Amino acid sequence: MASSSVQQQQHPPLASVINAVHFLPTKLSFKDESSNYPAWKQQMLCIIQSQGLLGFIDGTNLPPPETVADATTAAIRNPDYNIWRTIDVLLKGWILCSLNDDIVNNVLELKTSREVWLELENMFEHLSKESSTEEETEDEAEVQDLKDHYLLLYRAALQALHIAVGAGRRAIGFVKKLVPLMPKDSIAAKDANGSTALVLAAAVGNIEAAVILVNRMPSLLYIQNKFGEFPLQTAALYAQRDMLKYLISVTKDDFGQNPYAGSAGHRLLLHVIDAEFLVDIALDLVETYPALAKLKTPDNDSALEKITTKKSVFGSERRFNFWERFISLFSGATKSTKGTSLLKQQALKLVKCLCKEISSLSCMEAKGIYYDAMMLAAALGIHEVVEEIIETHPTMIYHVTSDSDQYIFHVAVENRSEHVYNLIYQMSDHKHFYSDLIDVNGNNLLHLAGKLAPSHKLNEISGAALQMQREIQWYKEVEKFVHPHTRERLNNDGKSPKMVFTEEHKILKKEGEKWMKGTANSCTIAAALIATVMFGAAITVPGGNDNSKGFPMFSGSSAFIIFAISDAVSLFTSATSLLMFLAILTSRYAEEDFLYALPKRLIIGLGTLFLSISSMRVAFSATVYLVSARKEAWVLIPSGVLACLPVASFVLLQFPLFLDLVYSTYGPGIFGKQSNRPFY
């Protein structure tokens, strides 16, 4: 009897990882003829019972013989007794740790946990009997509350493996020792979310722990949590790339529950696409399990629509800052652009594969998937998806949005998706079909171009004036495409496209005027200051004049010639810059002025101001050389370095704006044919 009960306790490490003291708010104590023994007893019983050790204190799990006879009849130490003794000492330690110091001294010499338990009963049981009926009722209620509250903690404590797995590499040694000692039903235990330890390992990317768990119990790969997620889906959900690749390598599709099939497989594909940088894995999944491309969630989400939401993957809307563009001119593609290019190629291949599989569906089913993805792509500016869908299913080009009867080019113009709008230039004569189409509100393409662009598109452009310029460029470009009679056509609100533009851009126009004047005011001060200084320097030449002849003392020096030329250049360019900024301040600020007139003046003003500052630096350095450095050459080094600060500051702060102005005003623009690929 005793031996069999010991055999049931073959996993003491599970109990040893629990520190009972952590679950007891107070220790057992005795004060003023009263004690907390009833509550303490119930809490201890909860802990002991949760660990399956109740037999050690109620007498049902008796100790085995200390020694047994071996084959030679010699007495040897009984292994069963060693296990029983180890657990009993652990239990006794729990009890002693939960006692007040005064009480511990009374039971310290007792040998077993049962002896300690019985002695405590003898010491405190009489106090419970002397309590009144009302107090007993209150104690019972308190004990029950404590039991209900702490039992949750005791059960949570059983999930030591979950905690260790979630701790990552710090606890991997503990996991290696714990897992082989645990029965498989304990390894497969679930937490409050129904997740096994392998699911947690997948979430945190703990590959070492996952390998240990899978080697011990491969069926963990096919156990779902309460959300229906396999470990495979969890790794994808948390974008754990290496973990996902490992789980794919060990998870088979011929098991009873197939993580790659049906809704589970579709969720896996959506999670992988959501992670963006896992596109290559998504492509492998679709190529291996093509049926996943044809599925939709209850919310009508498809894999094609999901990949369409990833603008950064396609790079169509990626706008590099000034310094990225500057570096790429000399170093070719940067590391980030190379990575983006590879990701884009994988995404395009995935879109092509998805469209191919969807085309095998019935016409109505295919349109249901194509429609959502195509309209979303038109709004986000992902022309690659639009092109692939139209190439696979050409009639989709005539589909309109369900709420406003807008075609893809209406959607592109309203959302300022220039890459999709530019597909018009790749079309055959079918493009004229869109030149006078209207939506449910009577708006043609020019009305939609007259509306204010979405805020996220405006924020891609620096400065309200450049934003206004871009809006006018859109209006002018669409105006060239639409049928002449539609340029003055009124919509359902009785407004022409020009009226819509003026009304919608009233605030942006004022902000552009304010931005222009603020920039001009700041630069005017700098230009005026430079002009004043350089004019004074021209009159009071370095070294003074020869009193006998009236000529400058250093007029024969090459450094003086450099000074004179640079001083003149700085003076004239600063004066020119000053005039340009004054012209900006006195402009009438009509809508058309933001297209060329105002940007041109600002370009000239900033350019001449930069030349003025650079020339001033040269003139200053030449003056320092003439006055001091001819005898002390080292003086020229610090003065020259310090003279570079204004130029460097201007380049860092204003040169990006200057280039943006030049590119936006005189550059190739954002409109035009993007490729030679025919589009319908």
PyMOL commands that set and color helices and strands:
alter all, ss='L'
color gray80, all
select helices_A, chain A and resi 2-7+12-16+20-23+37-50+55-58+79-97+101-107+113-130+133-157+160-166+168-181+184-187+197-204+207-216+218-222+231-237+241-250+262-274+279-288+290-294+303-308+311-314+322-331+335-358+363-380+383-392+394-398+408-414+418-426+429-434+445-450+455-458+464-481+484-487+497-504+506-539+558-585+591-594+597-629+633-653+655-666
alter helices_A, ss='H'
color red, helices_A
select strands_A, chain A and resi 30-31+34-35+67-69+75-77
alter strands_A, ss='S'
color yellow, strands_A
deselect
rebuild
show_as cartoon
